[in-house]
């Protein structure tokens, strides 16, 4: 599949010329790369829409804004035999319908294939729509799985750091119950990332429920995770080579203790190295604190 131009990383807004809504022409049914007034009732939904939750309060606020000022930013559509298919702007379409509008300004573009439609819709919605962390993570994963992008390419297309893309993708490893809580806004992306430091899914859910019930902050969760790690893994030791288990078992014990990914590599002459991953400055502080406690406990 031909990949889209890098300019899409800035969003289609960078390509759309400024034009007053009241001067918009009617769509002539043929010209592309134009802004025109289109009938709302002829707009089909976007089958690749990454957003699953629409906040009714936010939609009501947008509707009132549209009633007062109109639709300031055009939606983006492509033509179909029946009318139009939405690429981005579903919140604006829904709010405009609620406001009683019959027409809406739309940027009409030509999309050659459904694969390009998927790529364009995901990137454009990532740039301009208010997606929750799980919706963002799913969009990144679809770009990788269905559009054959690497994480580095996803970062370039969406104007994000590769680390940011990686951290969002890690959220999809959380239990479905926690992902639903993130979608609903019951826990934040920061909370979810803190829960990733816990290996046990059951314990992750337990801490997530505490977040919701007690209104815990992200710092509270990080502290709670550290406490649970200390209780379950007060000491850790690596057996001598005479009775040494496999490196994978050692890695698992270190992962359980540190709450993050660990690699143990055996080199020559009995030497080796341990690689410990961290995902933020706070995560690094957490690891340093754990390692300091382990050192004190061994004295």
Secondary structure by P-SEA (a helix, b strand, c coil): cccccccccccccccccccccccccccccccccbbbbbbccccccccccccccccaaaaaaaaaaaaaccccbbbbbbbccccbbbcccaaaaaaaaaacccbbbbbbbbbccaaaaaaaaaaaaaacccccaaaaaaaaaaaaacccccaaaaaaaacccaaaaaaaaacccccaaaaaaaaaccccaaaaaaacccccaaaaaaaaaaaaaccccaaaaaaaaaaaaaaaccbbbbccccccccaaaaaaaaaaaacbbbbbbbbccccbbbbbbbccaaaaaaaaaaaaaaaaaac
